[in-house]
Amino acid sequence: MQVLITGGAGFIGSHLARALLERGDRVSVLDNLSTGNFENIRAFAHHPLYSFAIDDVRNALVLDRLASEADAIVHLAAAVGVQLVVERPTETIETNVLGTHAVLAAARRYRCRTLLASTSEVYGKGVKAPFSEEDDLLLGPSSRSRWSYAASKLLDEFLGLAAYREFGLPITIARFFNTVGPGQTGRYGMVVPRFVQAALRNEPLTVYGDGTQSRCFCHVRDTVRAIVELLDRPEITAGEIYNIGSSYEVTINELAQTVIERTDSRSSIQYIPYSEAYAPGFEDMQRRVPDITKIHNAIGWTPKYTLTQILDDVIDYERSRLTSGDPFHSTPGRRQA
């Protein structure tokens, strides 16, 4: 199978490319490197089954050429990080919505099997946990740009399902819940690498809010396995939405303490109000727990990695980076989940 991955130089995309190459698929990547990095794909950049184009997914000419050669498209390209969403909402909306529109147009032209990446953010301020794919969605007011990301990804879902219903395009939507693992950058404030990097330096771990907010963390290898299995089963999964994530819930306070213990760090925990970290009136989701019954019933998928295994993998990776003096993954950011 020939698979086009948009955003394929990013964290999830590069892990997906590696998995597909290892099983013998041909892989092409389209990435403008705005948040992805060539270091993520350097190891297989010269693989005979791999090709890479540095460009924006909204470049119709380049996208058309790559889609014409593909059997399937995995659309991962998107705006990344809460700070970017808060500070540059126009870019967030245009990148997500116009990028998805372009991908769907190309997929329709060449009848490509397509998987669209969505997010647990679409569940918004819902209080019924765990979140199921058919639950009602509750977002905050449009006057707060923080919700533009969730709204734009939700519109992506509507576009994808419309293409399935109107044109019979085999599209599956995956809602990711906090995918983490080796290679994820702290540059955009993703909480696990940010905590681990600070702990290894014996620096304070910064928690936004009071730390009672909870999340569920899924190893990137488990996420990639779900993507591949969904992609391989269009007869079952086309036209459907699936949560992908772990159901093991941990508060940010507990996560910080566990990271300190696993790294044998002398770090302390410091708290910063959301109003200082982002903007006055910033709203966060108190819980983000997926119901993964649907994906388990469809393809038998459940995550294999425990939180301890995930943290140990990230700690080993970041420790090796720190030892080698590689600065790529150490730039601080402000995203916490």
Secondary structure, 3 states (H helix, E strand, C coil): CEEEEECCCCHHHHHHHHHHHHCCCEEEEEECCCCCCHHHCHHHCCCCCEEEEECCCCCHHHHHHHHHCCCEEEECCCCCCHHHHHHCHHHHHHHHHHHHHHHHHHHHHHCCEEEEEEEHHHHECCCCCCECCCCCCECCCCCCHHHHHHHHHHHHHHHHHHHHHHHCCCEEEEEECCEECCCCCCCCCCHHHHHHHHHHCCCCEEEECCCCCEEECEEHHHHHHHHHHHHCCHHHHCCCEEEECCCCEEEHHHHHHHHHHHHCCCCCEEEECHHHHCCCCCCCCCCCCECCHHHHHHHCCCCCCCHHHHHHHHHHHHHHHHHHCCCCCCCCCCCCC
